[in-house]
Amino acid sequence: MRDDQFFAGSYGGDNTKLQPNSKLECKICWYIYDPEQGDDYWQIEPGTPFSELPEHWTCPNCDGKKNDFMVVE
C-alpha cells in the first residue's frame, strides 16, 4: 500500500483532517483518544489535540501507531 492510500476516515498523519476537538479511534483495539480527557498512560494533559501528540505516541491499549488511527468526528 502506498503512503497516500488510506481507508476512508484514516488519519494517516494528515493534520488537515483534524479539528482541535477531533476524537480518533484505534483501528486495532477501538480505543478512542478524546482530547478533553488526554491520556494518563502517556501523561498527556487534558485539552491536548491529537495533532499535538508527540511523534512517538502510540495507542495506550495496544501500542498501535498514531498514523493508524481513524477520525470519528
Secondary structure, DSSP 8 states (H G I E B T S, - for coil): --TT---TTB-TT-GGG--TT--EEETTT--EE-TTT-BTTTTB-TT--GGGS-TT-B-TTT--BGGGEEE--
